[in-house]
């Protein structure tokens, strides 16, 4: 048996030299190792170099990206094992911003206390964290103090969340997209001049997209054969990305060569890109529901369902169908004390999605499982749903 004892940092550092000459190694030397979340497949290691982390920090500090400054107080809710906390563990100190770590308490009350106590102006977290914060704010009647901006990533941001932050608390939501393999931030939903000139309600339709590229990166859409597809905002394709902060291979050679002949990495996302350069994820390639040869976006249904006042979390998966190959079903976790039935959800979705997208079943579950980074774990959901039969099959 091994006994472990905590040591105070000051005691641990006592006697060590106060000055250290940094450097003396190649800029491509390994700097950190993070693993993919594993919510759709097995986790893989991504080894970051000093050069790519530094370039990533410079990219994210631009005015049209995170725009951090030495005047900000940053609450870094996203954990450091989640792709270096989206790089903010480097970008915030780079400009001298105050950096606040939340510790183990991620409930709404604890985070709001910290936001008030530390004068937080900027924060980052996945949507599930912010939904918990907003629920607490509504119940308690409290506010968000000096908070001005939140960056949200990890999964798509529901429109209702963007509107609540803006209309009730005066906080701008910036949606970011990236992956462990992209260091991670790659696109950001800050408005272009053209979008900023639109009425506020029209701007929200761009705020809920994953946004425009950071400087130095390239995107393309392809079909399954690798042929390029148009950036017209309507044609979905496999999203591929290229640049100095993009993975060239997984740690230990896991997965073999991951770049195509043009040097692009296949993200595994299915997306559209519009004529303004805004990218929008329509699904993960592994999560897209293929019904009758056509794609149904689980993300779009989930985002709309989450706007229902009784719904805390929503997840859509495809299940086998003898005629259509797959049909979507919707799983909902209700807010504490709330109630709803299947007809409530189908009525709420009616008119907001194509009729043939309507889920064949709506199930209410005690909890929707989340991975360590706060993403919905669809791999685990599918395991739990083994043996499930659609209503028409169960009635046979």
URRAVEN-V448167 format. One line per field, one symbol per residue. ss: DSSP state (~ for helix, > for strand, _ for the rest). psi: psi as a letter, one per 40 degrees, with the letter a starting at -180 (. if undefined). Layout:
ss=???
psi=???
This chain:
ss=________~~~~~________________>>>>>>_________>>>>>~~~~~~~~~~~____________>>>>______~~~~_~~~~~~~~__>>>_______~~~~~~~~~~____>>>>_~~~~~~~~~~~~~~________>>>>______~~~~~~~~~~~__>>>>>>>>~~~_>>>>>____~~~~___~~~~~~~~___>>>___>>>>>>_____>________>>>>>>>_______~~~_____>_____>>>>>>>>>_____>>>>>>____>>>__>>>_~~~~~~~~~____>>>>>>>>>>>___>>>>>>>>>>_______~~~~~~~~>__>_~~~___>>>>_____>_____>_~~~~~~~______~~~~__
psi=hhhhiihiddddeheiidihhiaeiieeihdihiiideeeahiihhhiidddddddddddeidebdfiieeihhhgdhidegffffeeedddddefihhhheaeheiddddddddddefhdhihiiddddddddddddddeiafbehdihhhadiihiddddddddddefhhhhhiiaideeedhdiifihiddddeiiddddddddeieaiiiheiiiihiaeeehiiigeedhiihhiiiieeiieiiheeheaheiaeeeihheeihiihieeehihhdiideehhhhfeihhhddddddddeeheehdiihhihiihddediiiihhhhiiheiiiiddddddddheeiideehieihhhidihiiadeeihgdddddddeheihidddde.
